[in-house]
Amino acid sequence: MRVNYQDLKNQIAALTEGETDEVALMATVTCEVHHSDARFDWTGFYRVTEPEILKIGPYQGGHGCLVIPFTRGVCGAAARTGQVQLVADVHAFEGHIACASSTQSELVLPVYSGAGRLLGVFDIDSDQPAAFTQEDADQLASILSEVFKKLT
């Protein structure tokens, strides 16, 4: 099963309409994205909880790392640079944190409030190598922007 991004965007918009609680929004996005595509083995948020620190937020899949400093891993790189990390082979990514040994590729997107505050990162892992495309990154960035723009 491959994600239909227009359907996903519409479903998430309907489910999150009027919601302003950050964790509720993250939980809803995580659930909908995780179940939209067979490539997505682990899907979730790491939240900025203190300066330069990410902590596990709502997720679906096996356990995740509890704390990730901005200086480590793919999630840390996305938070530190503010840039999407599209990683075809996590084993080739210097400093990759292996929260799950089955992960082969990863897509991590920084998540901002409407006021430009970094809320955290949205992380999707796959057990398939090179599972993610630029289209995945662009479509998910659009969804995240739409959902979290209402937060300050």
JOQUI-V225390 format. One record per helix or strand. SS is the DSSP state (H for helix, E for strand). FROM is the first residue (numbers start at 0). LEN is the number of residues. Records with the same first field share a line. If there is no record, write none. Layout:
# JOQUI-V225390
SS = FROM-LEN ; FROM-LEN
This chain:
# JOQUI-V225390
H = 4-12 ; 21-13 ; 72-9 ; 89-3 ; 133-15
E = 41-9 ; 52-8 ; 66-3 ; 84-3 ; 104-8 ; 117-9
